[in-house]
């Protein structure tokens, strides 16, 4: 059964291009132009992923994201205007999984959608991973943090963390070299290599989100250390 995508986009040219590309990749797409229609469509039939334009006539994609996050963890991709870095940071802080800046390649959007859905299928977004086995080859459930690179997920005290794309890449980068201090510019080069317009403050926003998720799992947020005027590191977890 094809994955169902909810697309919120009011610009006809952009919407038509995305619809053609997504449907050509085998996705089933419900296209709406207004926030009210997006919320109604979500209520009628929950999609597997939502693509939300930040600015539409009766509101914005953030409004839809806030409403969805009250009841669902489904993956969300934001469409933002080039140069609107504050929109990208806000979208990620609200729980978005990824963002694409305009103008964009429809093939890139399809590739990102496929990657996000693949991670979801692998269990990266499982809210209660104690029901799943720990990562293959990783420490047991007593380990605070365990990285499963092949499945692109991280376990915290035996439970899979629900991580967005960039949250996973950031935490994985730190975990591969525990106690090594990475500067913001290094993290930008390693994690956001495909998003050159992103500002360094995005690193701080993602660190804040990761610490909150560690706290929710009962782990100390201080596992991720801030080094004044230097950058960030992660403590050894075993």
C-alpha positions in Angstrom: 0.0 0.0 0.0 1.5 3.4 -1.0 2.5 5.9 1.7 0.0 8.7 2.1 1.4 12.3 2.0 -0.4 15.4 3.1 0.8 18.5 1.2 0.0 22.0 2.3 1.0 24.4 -0.4 -0.9 27.4 -1.8 1.3 28.3 -4.8 0.0 26.4 -7.8 3.3 26.1 -9.6 5.1 24.6 -6.6 2.2 22.4 -5.7 1.9 21.0 -9.2 5.6 20.3 -9.4 5.6 18.5 -6.0 2.4 16.5 -6.9 3.9 15.3 -10.1 7.2 14.3 -8.5 5.7 12.6 -5.4 3.0 10.7 -7.4 5.6 9.7 -9.9 7.5 8.1 -7.0 4.5 6.1 -6.1 3.2 8.2 -3.2 -0.5 8.9 -2.6 -0.9 12.7 -2.0 -3.7 14.8 -0.6 -3.1 18.4 -1.6 -4.7 21.3 0.3 -4.1 25.1 0.1 -5.3 26.3 3.5 -4.5 25.5 7.2 -8.2 24.8 7.8 -8.3 22.2 5.0 -5.1 20.6 6.2 -6.5 20.1 9.7 -9.7 18.7 8.2 -7.8 16.4 5.9 -5.6 15.2 8.8 -8.7 14.5 10.9 -10.4 12.6 8.1 -7.4 10.4 7.4 -4.0 10.5 9.1 -1.2 10.6 6.6 2.2 8.9 6.9 4.0 12.2 6.5 3.1 15.9 6.1 4.8 18.5 3.9 3.8 21.9 5.2 4.5 25.3 3.6 5.4 27.9 6.3 3.2 30.7 4.8 -0.4 30.2 3.4 -3.3 32.6 3.2 -5.1 31.6 6.5 -2.1 30.9 8.7 1.1 28.9 8.4 2.5 25.4 8.5 3.5 26.0 12.1 -0.1 26.1 13.1 -0.7 22.7 11.5 2.4 21.3 13.2 1.3 22.4 16.6 -2.1 20.9 16.1 -0.7 17.6 14.8 1.8 17.3 17.6 -1.0 17.3 20.2 -2.0 13.8 19.1 0.6 12.4 16.6 4.4 12.0 16.0 4.0 11.6 12.3 7.0 13.0 10.3 6.7 16.6 9.2 8.8 18.4 6.5 8.6 22.2 6.2 8.9 24.3 3.1 10.5 27.6 3.8 11.6 30.7 1.9 15.4 30.9 1.3 17.1 33.1 3.9 14.3 32.7 6.5 16.6 30.9 9.0 14.4 31.8 11.9 11.5 29.9 10.3 13.7 26.8 10.0 14.8 27.0 13.6 11.2 27.5 14.8 9.9 24.7 12.7 12.5 22.3 14.1 11.8 23.4 17.7 8.1 22.7 17.1 8.9 19.1 16.2 9.5 19.2 12.4 11.7 16.5 11.1 13.3 18.3 8.2 12.9 21.5 6.1 13.5 22.3 2.4 14.2 25.9 1.3 12.7 27.4 -1.9 13.6 27.1 -4.7 14.2 23.4 -4.4 14.6 20.3 -6.5 11.5 18.1 -6.5 13.8 15.1 -6.6 15.5 16.3 -3.4 12.1 16.6 -1.7 11.2 13.0 -2.8 14.6 11.7 -1.6 14.2 13.4 1.8 10.6 12.0 2.2 11.8 8.5 1.3 14.7 8.8 3.9 12.4 10.0 6.6 9.8 7.2 6.0 12.6 4.7 5.9 13.9 5.8 9.3 10.4 5.6 10.7 10.0 2.1 9.4 13.3 1.2 11.0 11.9 2.3 14.4 13.7 5.7 14.8 10.4 7.2 15.8 9.2 4.6 18.2 7.9 6.3 21.3 8.3 3.2 23.5 11.3 1.2 22.4 11.5 -1.0 25.5 9.3 -3.3 23.5 12.1 -3.6 20.9 15.4 -5.2 21.2 18.5 -3.0 21.9 20.7 -2.1 19.0 22.6 -5.0 17.5 26.2 -5.1 18.8 25.6 -2.2 21.2 25.7 -2.2 25.0 22.6 -3.6 26.8 19.8 -1.7 28.4 22.0 -0.5 31.2 23.9 1.7 28.8 22.8 5.3 28.9 23.2 6.0 25.2 23.7 3.4 22.4 24.2 4.3 18.8 22.8 2.0 16.0 24.4 3.5 12.9 22.9 1.0 10.5 19.3 1.7 11.5 20.1 5.4 12.2 18.7 5.5 15.7 19.9 6.0 19.3 18.8 4.1 22.4 18.6 5.9 25.7 18.4 3.6 28.8 17.1 0.9 26.6 14.5 3.0 24.7 14.7 4.3 21.2 14.7 8.1 21.1 12.3 9.7 18.7 14.8 11.8 16.7 14.4 14.0 13.7 17.0 13.7 10.9 19.3 16.4 12.1 18.9 15.5 15.8 20.1 12.0 14.9 23.0 13.2 12.9 24.1 15.6 15.6 23.9 13.1 18.4 25.5 10.4 16.3 28.4 12.8 15.5 29.0 13.5 19.2 28.6 9.8 20.2 31.2 8.6 17.7 33.9 10.5 19.6 32.8 10.9 23.2 34.4 13.7 25.2 35.8 15.2 22.0 34.7 18.9 21.8 33.2 19.9 18.5 32.9 23.6 17.7 29.7 24.9 16.2 31.3 25.4 12.8 32.6 21.8 12.8 29.1 20.5 13.6 27.6 22.7 10.9 30.1 21.1 8.4 29.5 17.6 9.6 25.7 17.6 10.2 24.3 20.4 8.0 26.5 19.9 5.0 23.5 19.7 2.7 22.0 22.9 4.2 24.6 25.6 3.7 22.2 28.5 4.4 21.7 27.3 8.0 23.0 29.5 10.7 25.1 28.3 13.7 22.3 29.1 16.1 20.6 26.0 14.7 23.2 23.9 16.6 22.2 25.4 19.9 18.5 24.8 19.2 19.1 21.2 18.4 21.2 20.7 21.5 18.3 22.1 23.5 15.9 19.7 21.9 18.2 16.7 22.5 18.6 17.5 26.1 14.9 17.7 26.5 14.5 14.3 25.0 17.2 12.8 27.3 15.4 14.3 30.3 12.1 12.8 29.1 13.7 9.3 29.1 15.1 9.8 32.6 18.7 10.5 31.6 20.7 13.5 32.6 20.6 16.3 30.0 24.2 17.1 31.2 25.3 14.1 29.1 25.7 16.7 26.4 28.2 19.2 27.7 28.5 22.8 26.8 32.1 24.2 26.7 32.0 28.0 26.8 33.4 29.6 23.7 34.4 26.2 22.4 31.4 24.0 21.5 29.8 20.7 22.6 30.7 17.2 23.6 29.0 14.1 24.9 30.1 12.2 28.0 31.0 8.5 27.8 27.8 6.5 28.6 29.4 3.2 29.6 
